Amino acid sequence: MIGIIGAMEMEVAGLIAALEEPEQAVCCGQPFTSGRLGGVPVVVAKCGAGKVNAAMCAAAMVLRYAPSLVVSTGVAGGIGPDVKIGDLVVATHAVQYDYDTTAIGEPLAAVDVGGTVMAELPTSERHNAILAQYAAEIYSGVHRGVIATGDRFVADPNFCAALREEFGAVACEMETGAIAHVCAANRTAFCGLRAISDNANDDGKVDFLTFARDSAEKCIALLKASAAALENA
Ligand code: ADE
């Protein structure tokens, strides 16, 4: 089974609507719908925005459905001149940029997963390759790079520059790093897939409101197209 988590209704509604034999459940106060997507067993959850919601949802999903792969999907702010609205990002890693213990001399954004301290949270390369391949077949502007996660809607070019400088981030959003953390702790394969809705700058709010829906749909179409290949990977 593949688990798919998006924060907002628009990021998951198209997937839920496409599920055959849908079954609903609520766990930790969050809605899960399981079923088949083109014959592939899938569970889709809407977690709400932010790292705590995302982590709670991922933990509930892993415990209840035991998916072989979890995908964090939805929209993100693009970072850097090459990452444009409507582009797609497949995460090579995720970071939680606001996990910061440097004031006491500890490494920045390091997360302890079962005794392994890591700054960059892993993604599944074999599943990334499938997402990137299917993405390139239906869209232009497909990037692979670091997704930076924190509890903040970023609308500040200086903050973006810092995320790029410090983490090599190509996109920022509010859930992927938390879901990656839960998946790493549970030894569950993980992918971060995002479509760019804004450039996390002064126009971020207007762009987000204008483009988020179309961008979210791009991830949904890609997941529908690649579900069988992801399941078989
Ligand atoms: N999701 C989409 N755009 C975003 C941004 N600029 N900051 C945080 N999360 C986002």
py3Dmol code that shows the C-alpha trace and the ligand (Angstrom):
import py3Dmol

protein = """\
ATOM      1  CA  MET A   1       0.000   0.000   0.000  1.00  0.00           C
ATOM      2  CA  ILE A   2       1.135   3.555  -0.785  1.00  0.00           C
ATOM      3  CA  GLY A   3       0.383   6.306   1.743  1.00  0.00           C
ATOM      4  CA  ILE A   4      -0.107   9.838   0.439  1.00  0.00           C
ATOM      5  CA  ILE A   5      -0.265  12.864   2.755  1.00  0.00           C
ATOM      6  CA  GLY A   6      -1.210  16.411   1.793  1.00  0.00           C
ATOM      7  CA  ALA A   7      -1.912  19.328   4.098  1.00  0.00           C
ATOM      8  CA  MET A   8      -4.832  20.976   2.318  1.00  0.00           C
ATOM      9  CA  GLU A   9      -8.049  19.791   0.737  1.00  0.00           C
ATOM     10  CA  MET A  10      -6.929  20.923  -2.720  1.00  0.00           C
ATOM     11  CA  GLU A  11      -3.796  18.779  -2.377  1.00  0.00           C
ATOM     12  CA  VAL A  12      -5.672  15.510  -1.827  1.00  0.00           C
ATOM     13  CA  ALA A  13      -9.288  15.919  -3.049  1.00  0.00           C
ATOM     14  CA  GLY A  14      -8.511  14.775  -6.603  1.00  0.00           C
ATOM     15  CA  LEU A  15      -6.826  11.647  -5.297  1.00  0.00           C
ATOM     16  CA  ILE A  16      -9.605  10.800  -2.868  1.00  0.00           C
ATOM     17  CA  ALA A  17     -12.216  11.306  -5.605  1.00  0.00           C
ATOM     18  CA  ALA A  18     -10.328   8.842  -7.810  1.00  0.00           C
ATOM     19  CA  LEU A  19     -10.183   6.054  -5.210  1.00  0.00           C
ATOM     20  CA  GLU A  20     -12.112   2.893  -6.014  1.00  0.00           C
ATOM     21  CA  GLU A  21     -13.984   1.292  -3.089  1.00  0.00           C
ATOM     22  CA  PRO A  22     -13.115   4.139  -0.704  1.00  0.00           C
ATOM     23  CA  GLU A  23     -13.185   3.530   3.034  1.00  0.00           C
ATOM     24  CA  GLN A  24     -12.939   6.374   5.497  1.00  0.00           C
ATOM     25  CA  ALA A  25     -11.414   6.430   8.955  1.00  0.00           C
ATOM     26  CA  VAL A  26     -10.426   9.068  11.481  1.00  0.00           C
ATOM     27  CA  CYS A  27      -7.258   8.591  13.470  1.00  0.00           C
ATOM     28  CA  CYS A  28      -5.672  11.185  15.786  1.00  0.00           C
ATOM     29  CA  GLY A  29      -8.483  13.469  14.624  1.00  0.00           C
ATOM     30  CA  GLN A  30      -7.282  13.277  11.023  1.00  0.00           C
ATOM     31  CA  PRO A  31      -9.210  11.923   8.034  1.00  0.00           C
ATOM     32  CA  PHE A  32      -7.871   8.923   6.100  1.00  0.00           C
ATOM     33  CA  THR A  33      -9.407   7.431   2.951  1.00  0.00           C
ATOM     34  CA  SER A  34      -8.153   4.084   1.725  1.00  0.00           C
ATOM     35  CA  GLY A  35      -9.028   2.357  -1.516  1.00  0.00           C
ATOM     36  CA  ARG A  36      -7.509   1.577  -4.897  1.00  0.00           C
ATOM     37  CA  LEU A  37      -6.020   4.046  -7.335  1.00  0.00           C
ATOM     38  CA  GLY A  38      -6.032   2.377 -10.751  1.00  0.00           C
ATOM     39  CA  GLY A  39      -5.981  -0.937  -8.885  1.00  0.00           C
ATOM     40  CA  VAL A  40      -3.129   0.055  -6.554  1.00  0.00           C
ATOM     41  CA  PRO A  41      -3.883  -0.020  -2.795  1.00  0.00           C
ATOM     42  CA  VAL A  42      -3.552   3.548  -1.520  1.00  0.00           C
ATOM     43  CA  VAL A  43      -4.386   5.502   1.624  1.00  0.00           C
ATOM     44  CA  VAL A  44      -4.734   9.277   1.372  1.00  0.00           C
ATOM     45  CA  ALA A  45      -4.740  11.654   4.353  1.00  0.00           C
ATOM     46  CA  LYS A  46      -5.293  15.377   4.758  1.00  0.00           C
ATOM     47  CA  CYS A  47      -3.067  16.372   7.650  1.00  0.00           C
ATOM     48  CA  GLY A  48      -3.518  20.136   7.965  1.00  0.00           C
ATOM     49  CA  ALA A  49      -0.649  22.605   7.816  1.00  0.00           C
ATOM     50  CA  GLY A  50       2.539  22.424   9.820  1.00  0.00           C
ATOM     51  CA  LYS A  51       5.039  19.979  11.260  1.00  0.00           C
ATOM     52  CA  VAL A  52       3.037  18.740  14.253  1.00  0.00           C
ATOM     53  CA  ASN A  53      -0.054  17.952  12.175  1.00  0.00           C
ATOM     54  CA  ALA A  54       2.108  16.283   9.550  1.00  0.00           C
ATOM     55  CA  ALA A  55       4.063  14.181  12.045  1.00  0.00           C
ATOM     56  CA  MET A  56       0.907  13.100  13.869  1.00  0.00           C
ATOM     57  CA  CYS A  57      -0.685  12.082  10.574  1.00  0.00           C
ATOM     58  CA  ALA A  58       2.378  10.194   9.338  1.00  0.00           C
ATOM     59  CA  ALA A  59       2.693   8.290  12.622  1.00  0.00           C
ATOM     60  CA  ALA A  60      -0.992   7.345  12.579  1.00  0.00           C
ATOM     61  CA  MET A  61      -0.749   6.285   8.930  1.00  0.00           C
ATOM     62  CA  VAL A  62       2.321   4.116   9.465  1.00  0.00           C
ATOM     63  CA  LEU A  63       0.833   2.414  12.527  1.00  0.00           C
ATOM     64  CA  ARG A  64      -2.641   1.844  11.111  1.00  0.00           C
ATOM     65  CA  TYR A  65      -1.974   1.077   7.438  1.00  0.00           C
ATOM     66  CA  ALA A  66       1.708  -0.027   7.363  1.00  0.00           C
ATOM     67  CA  PRO A  67       2.322   1.484   3.894  1.00  0.00           C
ATOM     68  CA  SER A  68       5.457   0.380   2.026  1.00  0.00           C
ATOM     69  CA  LEU A  69       5.941   3.975   0.832  1.00  0.00           C
ATOM     70  CA  VAL A  70       4.727   7.348   2.138  1.00  0.00           C
ATOM     71  CA  VAL A  71       4.619  10.366  -0.201  1.00  0.00           C
ATOM     72  CA  SER A  72       4.343  13.931   1.068  1.00  0.00           C
ATOM     73  CA  THR A  73       2.555  15.841  -1.694  1.00  0.00           C
ATOM     74  CA  GLY A  74       1.243  19.320  -2.383  1.00  0.00           C
ATOM     75  CA  VAL A  75       2.556  22.793  -3.078  1.00  0.00           C
ATOM     76  CA  ALA A  76       5.670  24.659  -2.011  1.00  0.00           C
ATOM     77  CA  GLY A  77       7.471  27.960  -2.375  1.00  0.00           C
ATOM     78  CA  GLY A  78      10.223  27.775  -4.993  1.00  0.00           C
ATOM     79  CA  ILE A  79      13.733  28.894  -4.032  1.00  0.00           C
ATOM     80  CA  GLY A  80      16.291  30.187  -6.527  1.00  0.00           C
ATOM     81  CA  PRO A  81      15.949  31.665 -10.020  1.00  0.00           C
ATOM     82  CA  ASP A  82      15.550  28.289 -11.747  1.00  0.00           C
ATOM     83  CA  VAL A  83      12.583  27.059  -9.722  1.00  0.00           C
ATOM     84  CA  LYS A  84       9.472  28.591 -11.241  1.00  0.00           C
ATOM     85  CA  ILE A  85       5.783  28.573 -10.435  1.00  0.00           C
ATOM     86  CA  GLY A  86       4.289  25.370 -11.859  1.00  0.00           C
ATOM     87  CA  ASP A  87       7.589  23.461 -11.674  1.00  0.00           C
ATOM     88  CA  LEU A  88       7.837  20.174  -9.793  1.00  0.00           C
ATOM     89  CA  VAL A  89      10.339  19.211  -7.107  1.00  0.00           C
ATOM     90  CA  VAL A  90      11.233  15.650  -6.131  1.00  0.00           C
ATOM     91  CA  ALA A  91      13.083  15.811  -2.818  1.00  0.00           C
ATOM     92  CA  THR A  92      16.570  14.328  -2.591  1.00  0.00           C
ATOM     93  CA  HIS A  93      16.406  15.051   1.151  1.00  0.00           C
ATOM     94  CA  ALA A  94      14.276  17.026   3.546  1.00  0.00           C
ATOM     95  CA  VAL A  95      15.397  19.288   6.365  1.00  0.00           C
ATOM     96  CA  GLN A  96      13.564  20.858   9.293  1.00  0.00           C
ATOM     97  CA  TYR A  97      15.115  24.299   9.027  1.00  0.00           C
ATOM     98  CA  ASP A  98      13.630  25.586  12.292  1.00  0.00           C
ATOM     99  CA  TYR A  99      15.068  22.727  14.385  1.00  0.00           C
ATOM    100  CA  ASP A 100      18.013  24.764  15.569  1.00  0.00           C
ATOM    101  CA  THR A 101      20.209  23.934  18.542  1.00  0.00           C
ATOM    102  CA  THR A 102      23.289  25.872  17.427  1.00  0.00           C
ATOM    103  CA  ALA A 103      22.999  28.157  20.471  1.00  0.00           C
ATOM    104  CA  ILE A 104      24.247  25.263  22.625  1.00  0.00           C
ATOM    105  CA  GLY A 105      26.878  24.170  20.128  1.00  0.00           C
ATOM    106  CA  GLU A 106      24.935  21.299  18.574  1.00  0.00           C
ATOM    107  CA  PRO A 107      24.671  20.808  14.813  1.00  0.00           C
ATOM    108  CA  LEU A 108      21.939  22.690  12.993  1.00  0.00           C
ATOM    109  CA  ALA A 109      18.719  20.888  12.112  1.00  0.00           C
ATOM    110  CA  ALA A 110      19.992  17.534  13.365  1.00  0.00           C
ATOM    111  CA  VAL A 111      17.310  14.952  14.068  1.00  0.00           C
ATOM    112  CA  ASP A 112      17.922  11.839  16.153  1.00  0.00           C
ATOM    113  CA  VAL A 113      16.308   8.861  14.411  1.00  0.00           C
ATOM    114  CA  GLY A 114      16.840   5.670  16.383  1.00  0.00           C
ATOM    115  CA  GLY A 115      20.242   6.816  17.603  1.00  0.00           C
ATOM    116  CA  THR A 116      21.428   8.113  14.220  1.00  0.00           C
ATOM    117  CA  VAL A 117      21.795  11.867  14.231  1.00  0.00           C
ATOM    118  CA  MET A 118      21.076  13.291  10.807  1.00  0.00           C
ATOM    119  CA  ALA A 119      20.701  16.798   9.475  1.00  0.00           C
ATOM    120  CA  GLU A 120      19.263  15.710   6.138  1.00  0.00           C
ATOM    121  CA  LEU A 121      16.306  13.356   6.274  1.00  0.00           C
ATOM    122  CA  PRO A 122      16.461  10.627   3.612  1.00  0.00           C
ATOM    123  CA  THR A 123      14.125   9.912   0.738  1.00  0.00           C
ATOM    124  CA  SER A 124      13.826   6.687  -1.259  1.00  0.00           C
ATOM    125  CA  GLU A 125      16.022   6.998  -4.331  1.00  0.00           C
ATOM    126  CA  ARG A 126      14.345   4.191  -6.259  1.00  0.00           C
ATOM    127  CA  HIS A 127      10.916   5.796  -5.796  1.00  0.00           C
ATOM    128  CA  ASN A 128      12.343   9.282  -6.501  1.00  0.00           C
ATOM    129  CA  ALA A 129      13.656   8.023  -9.822  1.00  0.00           C
ATOM    130  CA  ILE A 130      10.171   6.806 -10.785  1.00  0.00           C
ATOM    131  CA  LEU A 131       8.538  10.103  -9.794  1.00  0.00           C
ATOM    132  CA  ALA A 132      11.143  12.106 -11.692  1.00  0.00           C
ATOM    133  CA  GLN A 133      10.804   9.893 -14.774  1.00  0.00           C
ATOM    134  CA  TYR A 134       6.999  10.148 -14.885  1.00  0.00           C
ATOM    135  CA  ALA A 135       7.185  13.868 -14.104  1.00  0.00           C
ATOM    136  CA  ALA A 136       9.569  14.489 -16.992  1.00  0.00           C
ATOM    137  CA  GLU A 137       7.187  12.626 -19.313  1.00  0.00           C
ATOM    138  CA  ILE A 138       4.237  14.913 -18.569  1.00  0.00           C
ATOM    139  CA  TYR A 139       5.780  18.205 -17.391  1.00  0.00           C
ATOM    140  CA  SER A 140       8.767  20.459 -18.031  1.00  0.00           C
ATOM    141  CA  GLY A 141      10.543  22.120 -15.104  1.00  0.00           C
ATOM    142  CA  VAL A 142      11.248  19.089 -12.929  1.00  0.00           C
ATOM    143  CA  HIS A 143      13.869  19.579 -10.204  1.00  0.00           C
ATOM    144  CA  ARG A 144      15.507  17.259  -7.695  1.00  0.00           C
ATOM    145  CA  GLY A 145      16.821  18.887  -4.548  1.00  0.00           C
ATOM    146  CA  VAL A 146      16.383  19.657  -0.873  1.00  0.00           C
ATOM    147  CA  ILE A 147      12.943  20.557   0.494  1.00  0.00           C
ATOM    148  CA  ALA A 148      13.192  22.777   3.571  1.00  0.00           C
ATOM    149  CA  THR A 149      10.362  22.461   6.088  1.00  0.00           C
ATOM    150  CA  GLY A 150       9.384  24.790   8.928  1.00  0.00           C
ATOM    151  CA  ASP A 151       6.319  26.149  10.669  1.00  0.00           C
ATOM    152  CA  ARG A 152       6.146  29.333   8.645  1.00  0.00           C
ATOM    153  CA  PHE A 153       4.672  30.511   5.351  1.00  0.00           C
ATOM    154  CA  VAL A 154       7.769  32.031   3.785  1.00  0.00           C
ATOM    155  CA  ALA A 155       7.252  35.305   1.918  1.00  0.00           C
ATOM    156  CA  ASP A 156      10.708  36.830   2.280  1.00  0.00           C
ATOM    157  CA  PRO A 157      13.491  36.685  -0.354  1.00  0.00           C
ATOM    158  CA  ASN A 158      16.222  37.090   2.274  1.00  0.00           C
ATOM    159  CA  PHE A 159      14.910  34.116   4.217  1.00  0.00           C
ATOM    160  CA  CYS A 160      14.837  32.093   0.962  1.00  0.00           C
ATOM    161  CA  ALA A 161      18.448  33.055   0.273  1.00  0.00           C
ATOM    162  CA  ALA A 162      19.400  31.830   3.743  1.00  0.00           C
ATOM    163  CA  LEU A 163      17.596  28.493   3.194  1.00  0.00           C
ATOM    164  CA  ARG A 164      19.411  28.080  -0.093  1.00  0.00           C
ATOM    165  CA  GLU A 165      22.777  29.042   1.359  1.00  0.00           C
ATOM    166  CA  GLU A 166      22.506  26.916   4.488  1.00  0.00           C
ATOM    167  CA  PHE A 167      20.689  23.828   3.202  1.00  0.00           C
ATOM    168  CA  GLY A 168      20.867  24.008  -0.589  1.00  0.00           C
ATOM    169  CA  ALA A 169      17.062  24.185  -0.522  1.00  0.00           C
ATOM    170  CA  VAL A 170      15.123  24.433  -3.787  1.00  0.00           C
ATOM    171  CA  ALA A 171      11.691  24.604  -2.128  1.00  0.00           C
ATOM    172  CA  CYS A 172      10.165  25.478   1.231  1.00  0.00           C
ATOM    173  CA  GLU A 173       6.947  24.282   2.789  1.00  0.00           C
ATOM    174  CA  MET A 174       5.538  23.151   6.130  1.00  0.00           C
ATOM    175  CA  GLU A 175       5.185  19.329   6.259  1.00  0.00           C
ATOM    176  CA  THR A 176       7.700  17.251   4.280  1.00  0.00           C
ATOM    177  CA  GLY A 177      10.548  17.304   6.850  1.00  0.00           C
ATOM    178  CA  ALA A 178       8.197  16.168   9.603  1.00  0.00           C
ATOM    179  CA  ILE A 179       6.780  13.284   7.547  1.00  0.00           C
ATOM    180  CA  ALA A 180      10.317  12.310   6.505  1.00  0.00           C
ATOM    181  CA  HIS A 181      11.325  12.227  10.179  1.00  0.00           C
ATOM    182  CA  VAL A 182       8.474   9.881  11.120  1.00  0.00           C
ATOM    183  CA  CYS A 183       9.195   7.632   8.131  1.00  0.00           C
ATOM    184  CA  ALA A 184      12.908   7.466   8.971  1.00  0.00           C
ATOM    185  CA  ALA A 185      12.078   6.558  12.569  1.00  0.00           C
ATOM    186  CA  ASN A 186       9.773   3.784  11.327  1.00  0.00           C
ATOM    187  CA  ARG A 187      12.085   2.585   8.526  1.00  0.00           C
ATOM    188  CA  THR A 188       9.395   3.358   5.970  1.00  0.00           C
ATOM    189  CA  ALA A 189      10.351   4.449   2.446  1.00  0.00           C
ATOM    190  CA  PHE A 190       9.556   8.103   1.868  1.00  0.00           C
ATOM    191  CA  CYS A 191       9.280  10.604  -1.006  1.00  0.00           C
ATOM    192  CA  GLY A 192       8.644  14.343  -1.034  1.00  0.00           C
ATOM    193  CA  LEU A 193       6.847  15.620  -4.126  1.00  0.00           C
ATOM    194  CA  ARG A 194       5.894  19.262  -4.468  1.00  0.00           C
ATOM    195  CA  ALA A 195       4.660  21.622  -7.187  1.00  0.00           C
ATOM    196  CA  ILE A 196       5.629  25.264  -6.918  1.00  0.00           C
ATOM    197  CA  SER A 197       2.781  27.673  -6.148  1.00  0.00           C
ATOM    198  CA  ASP A 198       4.863  30.810  -5.404  1.00  0.00           C
ATOM    199  CA  ASN A 199       8.441  31.981  -5.032  1.00  0.00           C
ATOM    200  CA  ALA A 200       8.249  32.568  -1.276  1.00  0.00           C
ATOM    201  CA  ASN A 201       8.886  36.269  -1.855  1.00  0.00           C
ATOM    202  CA  ASP A 202       6.922  39.517  -1.559  1.00  0.00           C
ATOM    203  CA  ASP A 203       4.414  38.229  -4.135  1.00  0.00           C
ATOM    204  CA  GLY A 204       4.111  34.931  -2.280  1.00  0.00           C
ATOM    205  CA  LYS A 205       0.644  35.457  -0.859  1.00  0.00           C
ATOM    206  CA  VAL A 206      -0.964  36.583  -4.116  1.00  0.00           C
ATOM    207  CA  ASP A 207       0.846  33.924  -6.143  1.00  0.00           C
ATOM    208  CA  PHE A 208      -0.119  31.209  -3.680  1.00  0.00           C
ATOM    209  CA  LEU A 209      -3.782  32.217  -3.850  1.00  0.00           C
ATOM    210  CA  THR A 210      -3.605  32.334  -7.656  1.00  0.00           C
ATOM    211  CA  PHE A 211      -1.573  29.234  -8.487  1.00  0.00           C
ATOM    212  CA  ALA A 212      -1.813  26.748  -5.596  1.00  0.00           C
ATOM    213  CA  ARG A 213      -4.796  24.870  -6.981  1.00  0.00           C
ATOM    214  CA  ASP A 214      -3.308  24.290 -10.457  1.00  0.00           C
ATOM    215  CA  SER A 215       0.053  23.336  -8.964  1.00  0.00           C
ATOM    216  CA  ALA A 216      -1.555  20.920  -6.505  1.00  0.00           C
ATOM    217  CA  GLU A 217      -3.359  19.265  -9.424  1.00  0.00           C
ATOM    218  CA  LYS A 218      -0.021  18.601 -11.120  1.00  0.00           C
ATOM    219  CA  CYS A 219       1.134  16.443  -8.207  1.00  0.00           C
ATOM    220  CA  ILE A 220      -2.207  14.662  -8.153  1.00  0.00           C
ATOM    221  CA  ALA A 221      -1.988  13.828 -11.882  1.00  0.00           C
ATOM    222  CA  LEU A 222       1.585  12.620 -11.463  1.00  0.00           C
ATOM    223  CA  LEU A 223       0.718  10.367  -8.523  1.00  0.00           C
ATOM    224  CA  LYS A 224      -2.207   8.879 -10.440  1.00  0.00           C
ATOM    225  CA  ALA A 225       0.061   8.170 -13.418  1.00  0.00           C
ATOM    226  CA  SER A 226       2.909   6.682 -11.366  1.00  0.00           C
ATOM    227  CA  ALA A 227       1.072   4.804  -8.583  1.00  0.00           C
ATOM    228  CA  ALA A 228       1.453   1.357 -10.143  1.00  0.00           C
ATOM    229  CA  ALA A 229       5.158   1.892 -10.848  1.00  0.00           C
ATOM    230  CA  LEU A 230       5.719   3.179  -7.296  1.00  0.00           C
ATOM    231  CA  GLU A 231       3.922   0.168  -5.829  1.00  0.00           C
ATOM    232  CA  ASN A 232       6.049  -2.242  -7.872  1.00  0.00           C
ATOM    233  CA  ALA A 233       9.396  -0.507  -7.191  1.00  0.00           C
TER     234      ALA A 233
END
"""
ligand_1 = """\
10
ADE
N 3.572 26.273 0.648
C 3.433 26.875 -0.543
N 4.149 28.016 -0.597
C 4.757 28.132 0.601
C 5.615 29.089 1.177
N 5.985 30.175 0.483
N 6.046 28.899 2.442
C 5.657 27.805 3.140
N 4.846 26.865 2.651
C 4.385 27.026 1.395
"""
view = py3Dmol.view(width=600, height=400)
view.addModel(protein, "pdb")
view.setStyle({"model": 0}, {"cartoon": {"style": "trace"}})
view.addModel(ligand_1, "xyz")
view.setStyle({"model": 1}, {"stick": {}})
view.zoomTo()
view.show()
